[in-house]
């Protein structure tokens, strides 16, 4: 039996802040919590004991949407996924969804099958997210337009089957042929449907939410903006209490002032994501996202056009600890609300709020220790120390 005790922390989670906090965990699950010196009762000679020295202790971060790090892309197989996850885990992400860009259907099925295998081997991998291929060419972002298709019944069934129950999320441009019908099939299969990379307006987006879609992929990006007579998909998501809204809070994709409006409009429903690509945690330079060339300059990734010019933003180089710091320092969120956007909100979006997102008995022993500048000083996942 593996026992972990972390004590003398300032706990912050969605339930509030608490000084002199401790938790004890056995076999990857928190079994007891408290304040003061009660932790001694759980710290036998076999236990791993860590003194937090009054630093912030928060639940492990859950990333709904990321594509790679450390020079490695999630599309490139098991080794690349493992190396990229090492970077994110060192920055506090203890549970990850593996996002794939648009590729030919055969390649996507192969990738989904590989992720299904990895999810069996590594419990910190929660499954896959298909950001393509059912996207609008006009809003393709960093996806190869040659690989964008309609969600035909045959394509939908192939992808679901290939994932073997591990497809957690699918992004759809809901104006594509058969998209609304595809929502029914994905929802029936237990897949969370996100509206994104779309030209859909307010009414069609609302129809998709009524059909069962429950996410908006990286709000404000790769979709119509908010018009005073054409409110668009962002307003449809912000006003619908059933919907979780993804947000990339790197200071590039969405201005902090706009992010502040989103948090105010949908309290408790904004999930901070990385949308991180291979350059995350790596120097500026030339990279790939799927089959497309990307240039990273000053930490900002953009597509390299055939003429050598730089085009649209191609994912981010964000880690979730930086997103947390930005939420507090740039947007002005309380630490409780900022932490929730990385923990309880994404967990609830996946229907996993009973297991992840709180430092409480019965929850996974996933925790991040942060100093008073919100920099990571320790990471535990399933009761094991990662960093």
matplotlib code that plots the C-alpha trace (Angstrom):
import matplotlib.pyplot as plt

x = [0.0, 1.4, 0.7, 1.2, 0.9, 1.3, 0.9, 1.3, -0.2, -2.6, -5.2, -7.1, -9.8, -13.4, -14.6, -12.4, -9.1, -7.8, -4.5, -2.5, -4.2, -3.1, -4.2, -3.4, -3.8, -3.6, -3.2, -3.8, -6.9, -7.3, -8.5, -8.4, -7.9, -7.7, -5.9, -3.2, -1.1, -3.7, -1.5, 0.8, -1.7, -1.3, 2.5, 3.9, 7.3, 6.2, 4.5, 6.0, 5.6, 6.0, 6.0, 4.4, 5.9, 2.7, 2.8, -0.4, -1.7, -4.3, -5.9, -4.0, -4.8, -7.0, -6.3, -9.3, -7.4, -3.7, -1.6, 2.0, 5.1, 8.8, 9.2, 6.8, 3.2, 0.5, -0.3, 3.1, 2.5, 3.1, 6.7, 5.9, 2.8, 4.8, 7.6, 5.1, 3.2, 6.3, 6.5, 2.9, 3.0, 6.0, 3.8, 0.9, -1.3, -2.0, -4.8, -4.8, -7.0, -4.9, -6.0, -5.5, -5.6, -7.3, -5.7, -7.0, -9.5, -7.2, -4.5, -7.0, -8.3, -4.7, -4.0, -7.2, -6.4, -2.9, -4.4, -6.8, -3.9, -2.0, -5.1, -5.0, -1.3, -1.3, -4.3, -3.3, -4.4, -8.2, -8.7, -8.7, -10.1, -10.7, -10.4, -10.7, -11.8, -15.3, -14.4, -15.3, -12.7, -13.3, -12.4, -9.8, -7.1, -4.0, -5.8, -5.0, -8.0, -7.4, -8.4, -11.7, -14.8, -18.5, -19.4, -21.0, -22.5, -19.8, -17.0, -18.5, -18.9, -15.4, -13.9, -16.0, -15.1, -11.4, -11.3, -12.8, -14.6, -11.8, -13.0, -13.8, -14.4, -15.1, -15.1, -17.7, -18.5, -22.2, -23.2, -21.6, -23.8, -25.1, -23.5, -26.6, -27.4, -23.8, -24.2, -26.9, -24.6, -21.6, -23.7, -25.1, -21.5, -20.6, -18.6, -18.7, -19.5, -17.9, -18.9, -15.9, -13.9, -17.3, -19.2, -22.4, -24.4, -26.3, -29.4, -27.6, -25.2, -28.1, -29.7, -26.5, -26.6, -30.3, -29.2, -26.6, -23.4, -22.0, -18.7, -17.4, -13.9, -11.4, -14.0, -13.5, -11.0, -11.9, -15.5, -17.6, -17.1, -19.8, -21.8, -24.4, -27.0, -25.3, -24.4, -22.8, -21.7, -19.9, -23.0, -25.0, -22.5, -22.1, -25.8, -26.5, -25.9, -25.4, -22.3, -18.6, -16.6, -12.9, -10.5, -6.9, -5.5, -2.1, -2.6, -2.4, -5.5, -7.9, -7.3, -7.4, -10.2, -12.3, -11.5, -12.7, -16.1, -16.4, -15.7, -18.3, -20.9, -20.4, -19.2, -18.1, -18.3, -15.0, -12.4, -8.9, -7.0, -3.6, -4.2, -0.5, 1.5, 5.0, 6.9, 5.6, 8.5, 10.9, 12.8, 11.4, 11.9, 10.4, 7.8, 4.9, 1.3, -0.1, 1.2, 1.5, 4.6, 4.7, 7.0, 7.3, 8.5, 8.6, 6.6, 3.7, 3.1, 1.8, 1.4, 4.2, 2.5, 3.9, 5.3, 7.2, 4.9, 3.2, -0.5, -3.0, -2.2, -1.3, -2.1, -0.2, 2.9, 1.0, 1.1, -1.7, 0.4, 0.9, -2.8, -3.5, -1.1, -2.6, -6.1, -5.1, -2.7, -4.1, -7.8, -8.2, -9.9, -9.8, -7.5, -10.5, -12.2, -8.9, -8.1, -11.6, -11.2, -8.3, -9.8, -13.5, -14.8, -13.0, -13.7, -17.4, -17.4, -16.2, -18.6, -15.7, -16.4, -16.9, -13.2, -11.1, -10.9, -11.0, -8.6, -11.2, -11.6, -12.6, -10.9, -7.8, -4.6, -3.7, -2.1, 0.1, 2.3, 2.7, 4.8, 3.4, 4.4, 2.2, 5.2, 5.1, 7.1, 5.7, 3.3, 1.6, -0.7, -2.5, -0.4, 2.9, 5.4, 5.9, 7.9]
y = [0.0, 3.4, 6.2, 9.9, 12.8, 16.4, 18.9, 22.5, 23.9, 26.8, 24.8, 26.4, 24.6, 25.4, 25.0, 27.8, 28.5, 26.8, 27.3, 24.5, 22.0, 18.4, 15.4, 11.7, 9.4, 5.6, 3.9, 7.1, 8.3, 10.9, 9.2, 11.9, 15.7, 18.2, 21.1, 21.3, 18.3, 15.6, 14.4, 12.7, 9.9, 8.9, 9.3, 5.9, 4.7, 3.6, 6.9, 9.5, 12.8, 16.3, 19.6, 22.4, 25.1, 27.2, 27.3, 27.0, 23.5, 23.1, 20.1, 18.8, 20.6, 18.9, 20.0, 19.4, 20.4, 20.2, 19.0, 18.6, 20.1, 19.7, 19.5, 16.6, 16.5, 14.2, 13.2, 11.4, 8.3, 6.9, 8.1, 11.6, 11.7, 10.5, 13.1, 16.0, 15.0, 15.1, 18.8, 19.5, 17.3, 19.3, 22.4, 20.9, 19.1, 15.8, 14.6, 15.2, 14.8, 14.1, 16.3, 15.5, 17.8, 17.0, 14.2, 11.5, 9.2, 6.2, 8.1, 9.4, 5.9, 4.7, 7.6, 6.9, 3.3, 4.1, 6.6, 3.9, 1.6, 4.4, 5.2, 1.6, 1.9, 5.4, 6.4, 10.1, 10.0, 10.5, 9.8, 11.6, 14.8, 15.0, 18.7, 17.6, 16.6, 17.9, 21.6, 24.6, 25.3, 29.1, 28.7, 26.0, 27.7, 25.4, 22.4, 21.2, 22.0, 19.0, 16.8, 18.5, 16.4, 16.2, 14.0, 11.2, 8.3, 6.0, 8.4, 9.0, 5.3, 4.5, 7.1, 6.0, 2.4, 3.1, 4.9, 1.9, 4.0, 6.6, 9.4, 12.1, 15.1, 16.0, 19.5, 20.0, 22.9, 22.3, 23.9, 20.9, 18.4, 15.8, 17.6, 17.9, 14.2, 13.4, 15.1, 12.5, 9.6, 11.1, 11.9, 8.4, 7.1, 9.2, 11.7, 15.4, 17.5, 20.9, 23.6, 25.1, 26.0, 27.1, 29.7, 28.9, 31.8, 32.2, 30.2, 27.2, 27.1, 27.2, 24.3, 22.3, 22.8, 21.8, 18.7, 17.8, 19.7, 20.9, 22.7, 25.6, 25.0, 27.9, 30.6, 33.7, 31.8, 30.2, 31.4, 34.5, 37.2, 39.0, 41.4, 43.8, 42.3, 39.0, 37.6, 34.5, 31.3, 32.9, 34.5, 31.4, 29.5, 32.2, 32.4, 28.6, 27.2, 23.7, 24.7, 24.8, 27.4, 26.7, 29.7, 30.0, 32.5, 33.2, 36.9, 36.3, 34.4, 36.4, 39.8, 39.7, 42.3, 40.1, 37.1, 39.0, 39.6, 35.9, 34.9, 37.4, 36.2, 32.5, 32.1, 28.6, 27.5, 28.8, 26.0, 27.2, 25.1, 25.2, 24.2, 23.8, 22.7, 21.0, 24.2, 24.5, 24.3, 24.7, 27.5, 29.6, 28.1, 25.9, 23.3, 21.3, 21.0, 18.0, 18.4, 22.2, 24.3, 26.6, 29.3, 30.3, 33.8, 35.3, 32.3, 32.9, 30.1, 31.0, 29.1, 29.5, 30.3, 28.9, 32.4, 32.4, 34.9, 34.1, 33.4, 32.5, 31.5, 27.8, 26.7, 28.1, 27.6, 27.8, 25.6, 25.6, 27.0, 30.1, 30.2, 30.2, 33.0, 35.0, 34.5, 35.9, 38.6, 39.7, 39.0, 39.7, 36.5, 35.3, 32.4, 30.2, 30.9, 30.7, 27.3, 26.1, 26.9, 24.4, 21.7, 21.4, 23.1, 20.8, 17.8, 18.6, 19.1, 15.4, 14.1, 13.3, 15.9, 13.0, 12.0, 15.0, 18.7, 18.8, 18.1, 16.0, 12.3, 10.1, 12.2, 11.3, 12.3, 14.8, 18.0, 20.9, 22.9, 26.5, 29.3, 32.7, 33.8, 30.9, 28.9, 25.1, 23.6, 20.1, 17.9, 14.7, 12.5, 9.4, 9.7, 9.6, 12.6, 13.7, 16.9]
z = [0.0, -1.1, 1.4, 0.6, 3.1, 2.2, 5.1, 6.2, 3.0, 2.1, 0.2, -2.6, -4.5, -5.7, -2.1, -0.8, 0.9, 4.1, 6.0, 7.7, 5.4, 4.9, 3.0, 3.2, 0.3, -0.3, -3.6, -5.6, -3.8, -1.0, 2.1, 4.7, 5.0, 7.8, 9.3, 11.9, 13.0, 12.5, 9.6, 12.0, 12.5, 8.8, 8.6, 9.5, 8.5, 5.1, 4.1, 1.8, 3.7, 2.2, 4.1, 1.9, 4.2, 3.8, 0.0, -2.1, -2.7, -5.4, -7.2, -10.3, -13.5, -16.2, -19.8, -22.1, -25.2, -26.1, -29.1, -27.8, -26.1, -25.9, -29.6, -29.9, -31.3, -30.1, -33.7, -33.9, -31.8, -28.4, -27.8, -28.9, -26.7, -23.7, -24.2, -24.7, -21.6, -19.5, -20.2, -19.3, -16.1, -14.9, -15.1, -13.1, -15.7, -14.0, -16.4, -20.1, -23.1, -26.2, -29.1, -32.7, -35.7, -39.0, -40.9, -43.3, -41.7, -41.7, -39.9, -37.3, -36.7, -36.2, -33.8, -31.8, -31.4, -30.2, -27.6, -26.5, -25.8, -23.9, -21.8, -20.5, -19.7, -18.2, -16.1, -16.4, -20.0, -20.0, -23.7, -27.1, -28.6, -32.3, -33.3, -36.9, -39.5, -39.3, -39.5, -41.7, -44.4, -43.8, -40.2, -40.5, -38.4, -38.3, -39.9, -43.4, -45.6, -47.7, -44.8, -43.8, -44.5, -43.6, -40.6, -42.7, -40.7, -41.9, -40.9, -37.5, -36.8, -37.9, -35.5, -32.6, -33.1, -33.5, -30.1, -28.3, -25.7, -25.2, -27.5, -24.9, -27.2, -30.8, -32.3, -35.0, -37.4, -37.0, -40.3, -42.2, -43.8, -41.3, -38.3, -36.2, -36.8, -35.9, -32.6, -31.7, -32.5, -30.6, -27.5, -27.6, -27.6, -24.5, -26.5, -25.5, -28.6, -29.0, -31.4, -33.0, -36.2, -37.5, -39.4, -37.5, -36.1, -32.9, -33.8, -35.3, -32.4, -30.0, -32.0, -31.6, -27.8, -27.7, -29.7, -27.0, -27.7, -24.4, -25.2, -27.2, -28.6, -27.7, -27.6, -29.9, -32.0, -35.4, -35.2, -35.9, -33.3, -31.3, -33.5, -32.1, -34.5, -35.0, -31.5, -32.9, -31.3, -28.4, -27.0, -27.6, -25.4, -22.7, -22.1, -22.0, -18.5, -19.9, -21.9, -20.9, -22.7, -23.5, -23.3, -24.2, -21.7, -23.1, -23.7, -27.4, -28.4, -26.3, -24.7, -20.9, -20.9, -23.2, -21.1, -18.0, -19.8, -20.5, -16.9, -15.8, -18.3, -17.5, -14.0, -13.2, -16.9, -18.3, -18.7, -19.3, -21.9, -23.4, -27.1, -26.8, -29.8, -30.1, -29.4, -25.8, -23.5, -26.4, -28.1, -30.9, -34.4, -37.1, -36.1, -37.5, -36.6, -38.4, -41.9, -41.8, -41.2, -38.2, -37.1, -33.5, -32.8, -29.3, -28.1, -30.6, -33.1, -36.6, -39.8, -42.3, -45.7, -49.0, -49.8, -46.5, -44.7, -41.4, -41.3, -38.6, -35.0, -34.9, -31.3, -28.3, -26.3, -23.1, -20.0, -17.5, -14.6, -16.8, -17.6, -13.8, -13.2, -16.1, -14.8, -11.4, -12.5, -15.9, -15.6, -11.9, -10.9, -7.4, -6.8, -6.0, -9.4, -11.3, -9.8, -10.5, -14.2, -14.4, -12.2, -11.3, -14.5, -17.0, -14.8, -14.8, -18.6, -18.9, -16.3, -14.0, -11.3, -8.7, -9.1, -10.1, -9.2, -5.4, -2.6, -0.7, 0.4, -2.5, -5.1, -7.0, -5.2, -7.8, -6.5, -7.4, -5.0, -6.0, -4.5, -3.8, -7.4, -8.7, -9.9, -9.7, -6.8, -6.8, -8.7, -7.6, -9.7, -8.5, -5.3, -7.1, -7.3, -10.9, -10.3]

ax = plt.figure().add_subplot(projection="3d")
ax.plot(x, y, z, "-o")
ax.set_aspect("equal")
plt.show()
